[in-house]
Amino acid sequence: MHSEHLQNVRPSWVAFGWFVAAAVTGLVLLALAAVGIVHPAAETGGAWVFLAVLVGFLAGGWVVGWRTGSAPILHGVGIGLFSLVIWLLANLLAGALHLTDWTALSPTVAAGVLLLQIVAAAAGAWYGTHHHALNTASED
C-alpha cells in the first residue's frame, strides 16, 4: 500500500470520483423523492439530503480508492474540495446567465456539507484502497 504523498494523487481520478459521488447522490435523492420521503420543490430535505450526500461520496471515494490503490485520505480530501471548484463554476454561470433565484446556503450548512463530503469520500477511498490491496494480494 502506498503512503499518503501528493505524488500519489491522480487529479483525473479525483474529478471522476466527484462525478461518481454527484451521480450517486442525485440517484439517491431521486429515489427518495420517488417514494415521497423528500419533496423535490422543498428548499431543504433535512437529514435525508445529508444521508444522500454521505452515500454518494462514500461511493465516489470507494471507486477512486479501489481503482488507484493509493493515498486514500488525500484522494478523499481532493474529491470533497473539488466541490468548491464546481460551486464556483456554478455561481459564475448563474451570474453570467442572470439567474436571480439562485439560493444560498448558510456558511454553517455549507461548511458542514463540505466536511461531510471530505470525510465520506476519504472513508470510502480508504475502504476501496484496502479492498484493492486485498484483491491484489489474493491474485499473487
Contact map, one row per residue, 1 for C-alpha under 8 A:
11100000000000000000000000000000000000000000000000000000000000000000110000000000000000000000000000000000000000000000000000000000000010000000
11110001000000000000000000000000000000000000000000000000000000000000111000000000000000000000000000000000000000000000000000000000000000000000
11111000000000000000000000000000000000000000000000000000000000000000011000000000000000000000000000000000000000000000000000000000000000000000
01111101000000000000000000000000000000000000000000000000000000000000011111000000000000000000000000000000000000000000000000000000000000000000
00111111100000000000000000000000000000000000000000000000000000000000001001000000000000000000000000000000000000000000000000000000000000000000
00011111100000000000000000000000000000000000000000000000000000000000001001000000000000000000000000000000000000000000000000000000000000000000
00001111110000000000000000000000000000000000000000000000000000000000000000000000000000000000000000000000000000000000000000000000000000000000
01011111110000000000000000000000000000000000000000000000000000000000011000000000000000000000000000000000000000000000000000000000000000000000
00001111111001000000000000000000000000000000000000000000000000000000011001100000000000000000000000000000000000000000000000000000000000000000
00000011111111000000000000000000000000000000000000000000000000000000000000100000000000000000000000000000000000000000000000000000000000000000
00000000111111100000000000000000000000000000000000000000000000000000000000000100000000000000000000000000000000000000000000000000000000000000
00000000011111110000000000000000000000000000000000000000000000000000000000000000000000000000000000000000000000000000000000000000000000000000
00000000011111111000000000000000000000000000000000000000000000010001000000000000000000000000000000000000000000000000000000000000000000000000
00000000111111111100000000000000000000000000000000000000000000010000000000110110010000000000000000000000000000000000000000000000000000000000
00000000001111111110000000000000000000000000000000000000000000000000000000000010010000000000000000000000000000000000000000000000000000000000
00000000000111111111000000000000000000000000000000000000000000010000000000000000000000000000000000000000000000000000000000000000000000000000
00000000000011111111100000000000000000000000000000000000000110110000000000000010000000000000000000000000000000000000000000000000000000000000
00000000000001111111110000000000000000000000000000000000100100000000000000000011011000000000000000000000000000000000000000000000000000000000
00000000000000111111111000000000000000000000000000000000000100000000000000000000000000000000000000000000000000000000000000000000000000000000
00000000000000011111111100000000000000000000000000000001101100100000000000000000000000000000000000000000000000000000000000000000000000000000
00000000000000001111111110000000000000000000000000001001111110000000000000000000000000000000000000000000000000000000000000000000000000000000
00000000000000000111111111000000000000000000000000000001100100000000000000000000000000000000000000000000000000000000000000000000000000000000
00000000000000000011111111100000000000000000000000000001000000000000000000000000000000000000000000000000000000000000000000000000000000000000
00000000000000000001111111110000000000000000000000010011101100000000000000000000000000000000000000000000000000000000000000000000000000000000
00000000000000000000111111111000000000000000000000011111100000000000000000000000000000000000000000000000000000000000000000000000000000000000
00000000000000000000011111111100000000000000000000010001000000000000000000000000000000000000000000000000000000000000000000000000000000000000
00000000000000000000001111111110000000000000000000000000000000000000000000000000000000000000000000000000000000000000000000000000000000000000
00000000000000000000000111111111000000000000000000010011000000000000000000000000000000000000000000000000000000000000000000000000000000000000
00000000000000000000000011111111100001000000000010010000000000000000000000000000000000000000000000000000000000000000000000000000000000000000
00000000000000000000000001111111110000000000000000000000000000000000000000000000000000000000000000000000000000000000000000000000000000000000
00000000000000000000000000111111111000000000000000000000000000000000000000000000000000000000000000000000000000000000000000000000000000000000
00000000000000000000000000011111111111000000000000000000000000000000000000000000000000000000000000000000000000000000000000000000000000000000
00000000000000000000000000001111111111110000000000000000000000000000000000000000000000000000000000000000000000000000000000000000000000000000
00000000000000000000000000000111111110000000000000000000000000000000000000000000000000000000000000000000000000000000000000000000000000000000
00000000000000000000000000000011111111000000000000000000000000000000000000000000000000000000000000000000000000000000000000000000000000000000
00000000000000000000000000000001111111100000000000000000000000000000000000000000000000000000000000000000000000000000000000000000000000000000
00000000000000000000000000000001111111100000000100000000000000000000000000000000000000000000000000000000000000000000000000000000000000000000
00000000000000000000000000001001101111110100100100000000000000000000000000000000000000000000000000000000000000000000000000000000000000000000
00000000000000000000000000000000100111111100100000000000000000000000000000000000000000000000000000000000000000000000000000000000000000000000
00000000000000000000000000000000100001111100000000000000000000000000000000000000000000000000000000000000000000000000000000000000000000000000
00000000000000000000000000000000000000111110000000000000000000000000000000000000000000000000000000000000000000000000000000000000000000000000
00000000000000000000000000000000000001111111100000000000000000000000000000000000000000000000000000000000000000000000000000000000000000000000
00000000000000000000000000000000000000001111100000000000000000000000000000000000000000000000000000000000000000000000000000000000000000000000
00000000000000000000000000000000000000000111110010000000000000000000000000000000000000000000000000000000000000000000000000000000000000000000
00000000000000000000000000000000000001100111111110000000000000000000000000000000000000000000000000000000000000000000000000000000000000000000
00000000000000000000000000000000000000000001111111000000000000000000000000000000000000000000000000000000000000000000000000000000000000000000
00000000000000000000000000000000000000000000111111100000000000000000000000000000000000000000000000000000000000000000000000000000000000000000
00000000000000000000000000000000000011000000111111110000000000000000000000000000000000000000000000000000000000000000000000000000000000000000
00000000000000000000000000001000000000000001111111111000000000000000000000000000000000000000000000000000000000000000000000000000000000000000
00000000000000000000000000000000000000000000011111111100000000000000000000000000000000000000000000000000000000001001000000000000000000000000
00000000000000000000000000000000000000000000001111111110000000000000000000000000000000000000000000000000000000000000000000000000000000000000
00000000000000000000000111011000000000000000000111111111000000000000000000000000000000000000000000000000000000000000000000000000000000000000
00000000000000000000100010000000000000000000000011111111100000000000000000000000000000000000000000000000000000001001100000000000000000000000
00000000000000000000000010000000000000000000000001111111110000000000000000000000000000000000000000000000000000000001100100000000000000000000
00000000000000000000000110010000000000000000000000111111111000000000000000000000000000000000000000000000000000000000000100000000000000000000
00000000000000000001111111010000000000000000000000011111111100000000000000000000000000000000000000000000000000000000000000000000000000000000
00000000000000000101110110000000000000000000000000001111111110000000000000000000000000000000000000000000000000000000110110010000000000000000
00000000000000000000100000000000000000000000000000000111111111000000000000000000000000000000000000000000000000000000000111111000000000000000
00000000000000000001100100000000000000000000000000000011111111100000000000000000000000000000000000000000000000000000000010010000000000000000
00000000000000001111110100000000000000000000000000000001111111110000000000000000000000000000000000000000000000000000000010011000000000000000
00000000000000001000100000000000000000000000000000000000111111111000000100110010000000000000000000000000000000000000000111111101000000000000
00000000000000000000000000000000000000000000000000000000011111111100000000000000000000000000000000000000000000000000000010111111100000000000
00000000000000001001000000000000000000000000000000000000001111111110000000000000000000000000000000000000000000000000000000011001000000000000
00000000000011011000000000000000000000000000000000000000000111111111100000100000000000000000000000000000000000000000000000001001000000000000
00000000000000000000000000000000000000000000000000000000000011111111111100100000000000000000000000000000000000000000000000011111110100000000
00000000000000000000000000000000000000000000000000000000000001111111100000000000000000000000000000000000000000000000000000001011111100000000
00000000000000000000000000000000000000000000000000000000000000111111100000000000000000000000000000000000000000000000000000000001100100000000
00000000000010000000000000000000000000000000000000000000000000011111110000000000000000000000000000000000000000000000000000000000100000000000
11000000000000000000000000000000000000000000000000000000000000011111111100000000000000000000000000000000000000000000000000000001110110000000
11110001100000000000000000000000000000000000000000000000000000001001111100000000000000000000000000000000000000000000000000000000100000000000
01111101100000000000000000000000000000000000000000000000000000001000111111100000000000000000000000000000000000000000000000000000000000000000
00010000000000000000000000000000000000000000000000000000000010001000111111110000000000000000000000000000000000000000000001101100100000000000
00010000000000000000000000000000000000000000000000000000000000000000001111111000000000000000000000000000000000000000000001101100000000000000
00011100100000000000000000000000000000000000000000000000000000000000001111111100000000000000000000000000000000000000000001000000000000000000
00000000110001000000000000000000000000000000000000000000000010011000001111111110000000000000000000000000000000000000000011001000000000000000
00000000000001000000000000000000000000000000000000000000000010000000000111111111000000000000000000000000000000000000011111111000000000000000
00000000000000000000000000000000000000000000000000000000000000000000000011111111100000000000000000000000000000000000011011000000000000000000
00000000001001000000000000000000000000000000000000000000000000000000000001111111110000000000000000000000000000000000010000000000000000000000
00000000000001101100000000000000000000000000000000000000000010000000000000111111111000000000000000000000000000000000110010000000000000000000
00000000000000000100000000000000000000000000000000000000000000000000000000011111111100000000000000000000000000000110111010000000000000000000
00000000000000000000000000000000000000000000000000000000000000000000000000001111111110000000000000000000000000000100010000000000000000000000
00000000000001100100000000000000000000000000000000000000000000000000000000000111111111000000000000000000000000000000000000000000000000000000
00000000000000000100000000000000000000000000000000000000000000000000000000000011111111100000000000000000000000000100000000000000000000000000
00000000000000000000000000000000000000000000000000000000000000000000000000000001111111110000000000000000000000000000000000000000000000000000
00000000000000000000000000000000000000000000000000000000000000000000000000000000111111111000000000000000000000000000000000000000000000000000
00000000000000000000000000000000000000000000000000000000000000000000000000000000011111111100000000000000000000000000000000000000000000000000
00000000000000000000000000000000000000000000000000000000000000000000000000000000001111111110000000000000000000000000000000000000000000000000
00000000000000000000000000000000000000000000000000000000000000000000000000000000000111111111000000000000000000000000000000000000000000000000
00000000000000000000000000000000000000000000000000000000000000000000000000000000000011111111100000000000000000000000000000000000000000000000
00000000000000000000000000000000000000000000000000000000000000000000000000000000000001111111110000000000000000000000000000000000000000000000
00000000000000000000000000000000000000000000000000000000000000000000000000000000000000111111111000000000000000000000000000000000000000000000
00000000000000000000000000000000000000000000000000000000000000000000000000000000000000011111111100000000000000000000000000000000000000000000
00000000000000000000000000000000000000000000000000000000000000000000000000000000000000001111111110000000000000000000000000000000000000000000
00000000000000000000000000000000000000000000000000000000000000000000000000000000000000000111111111110100000000000000000000000000000000000000
00000000000000000000000000000000000000000000000000000000000000000000000000000000000000000011111111100000000000000000000000000000000000000000
00000000000000000000000000000000000000000000000000000000000000000000000000000000000000000001111111100000000000000000000000000000000000000000
00000000000000000000000000000000000000000000000000000000000000000000000000000000000000000000111111100000000000000000000000000000000000000000
00000000000000000000000000000000000000000000000000000000000000000000000000000000000000000000011111110000000000000000000000000000000000000000
00000000000000000000000000000000000000000000000000000000000000000000000000000000000000000000011111111100000000000000000000000000000000000000
00000000000000000000000000000000000000000000000000000000000000000000000000000000000000000000010001111100000000000000000000000000000000000000
00000000000000000000000000000000000000000000000000000000000000000000000000000000000000000000000000111110000000000000000000000000000000000000
00000000000000000000000000000000000000000000000000000000000000000000000000000000000000000000010000111111000000000000000000000000000000000000
00000000000000000000000000000000000000000000000000000000000000000000000000000000000000000000000000001111100000000000000000000000000000000000
00000000000000000000000000000000000000000000000000000000000000000000000000000000000000000000000000000111110000000000000000000000000000000000
00000000000000000000000000000000000000000000000000000000000000000000000000000000000000000000000000000011111011000000000000000000000000000000
00000000000000000000000000000000000000000000000000000000000000000000000000000000000000000000000000000001111111000000000000000000000000000000
00000000000000000000000000000000000000000000000000000000000000000000000000000000000000000000000000000000111111100000000000000000000000000000
00000000000000000000000000000000000000000000000000000000000000000000000000000000000000000000000000000000011111110000000000000000000000000000
00000000000000000000000000000000000000000000000000000000000000000000000000000000000000000000000000000000111111111000000000000000000000000000
00000000000000000000000000000000000000000000000000000000000000000000000000000000000000000000000000000000111111111100000000000000000000000000
00000000000000000000000000000000000000000000000000000000000000000000000000000000000000000000000000000000001111111110000000000000000000000000
00000000000000000000000000000000000000000000000000000000000000000000000000000000000000000000000000000000000111111111000000000000000000000000
00000000000000000000000000000000000000000000000001001000000000000000000000000000000000000000000000000000000011111111100000000000000000000000
00000000000000000000000000000000000000000000000000000000000000000000000000000001101000000000000000000000000001111111110000000000000000000000
00000000000000000000000000000000000000000000000000000000000000000000000000000001000000000000000000000000000000111111111000000000000000000000
00000000000000000000000000000000000000000000000001001100000000000000000000000000000000000000000000000000000000011111111100000000000000000000
00000000000000000000000000000000000000000000000000001100100000000000000000000011000000000000000000000000000000001111111110000000000000000000
00000000000000000000000000000000000000000000000000000000100000000000000000011111100000000000000000000000000000000111111111000000000000000000
00000000000000000000000000000000000000000000000000000000000000000000000000011001000000000000000000000000000000000011111111100000000000000000
00000000000000000000000000000000000000000000000000000110110010000000000000010000000000000000000000000000000000000001111111110000000000000000
00000000000000000000000000000000000000000000000000000000111111000000000000111011000000000000000000000000000000000000111111111000000000000000
00000000000000000000000000000000000000000000000000000000010010000000000111111000000000000000000000000000000000000000011111111100000000000000
00000000000000000000000000000000000000000000000000000000010011000000000110010000000000000000000000000000000000000000001111111110000000000000
00000000000000000000000000000000000000000000000000000000111111101000000000010000000000000000000000000000000000000000000111111111000000000000
00000000000000000000000000000000000000000000000000000000010111111100000110110000000000000000000000000000000000000000000011111111100000000000
00000000000000000000000000000000000000000000000000000000000011001000000110000000000000000000000000000000000000000000000001111111110000000000
00000000000000000000000000000000000000000000000000000000000001001100000000000000000000000000000000000000000000000000000000111111111000000000
00000000000000000000000000000000000000000000000000000000000011111110100000000000000000000000000000000000000000000000000000011111111100000000
00000000000000000000000000000000000000000000000000000000000001001111110100000000000000000000000000000000000000000000000000001111111110000000
00000000000000000000000000000000000000000000000000000000000000001100100000000000000000000000000000000000000000000000000000000111111111000000
00000000000000000000000000000000000000000000000000000000000000000100000000000000000000000000000000000000000000000000000000000011111111100000
00000000000000000000000000000000000000000000000000000000000000001110100000000000000000000000000000000000000000000000000000000001111111110000
10000000000000000000000000000000000000000000000000000000000000000000100000000000000000000000000000000000000000000000000000000000111111111000
00000000000000000000000000000000000000000000000000000000000000000000000000000000000000000000000000000000000000000000000000000000011111111100
00000000000000000000000000000000000000000000000000000000000000000000000000000000000000000000000000000000000000000000000000000000001111111110
00000000000000000000000000000000000000000000000000000000000000000000000000000000000000000000000000000000000000000000000000000000000111111111
00000000000000000000000000000000000000000000000000000000000000000000000000000000000000000000000000000000000000000000000000000000000011111111
00000000000000000000000000000000000000000000000000000000000000000000000000000000000000000000000000000000000000000000000000000000000001111111
00000000000000000000000000000000000000000000000000000000000000000000000000000000000000000000000000000000000000000000000000000000000000111111
00000000000000000000000000000000000000000000000000000000000000000000000000000000000000000000000000000000000000000000000000000000000000011111
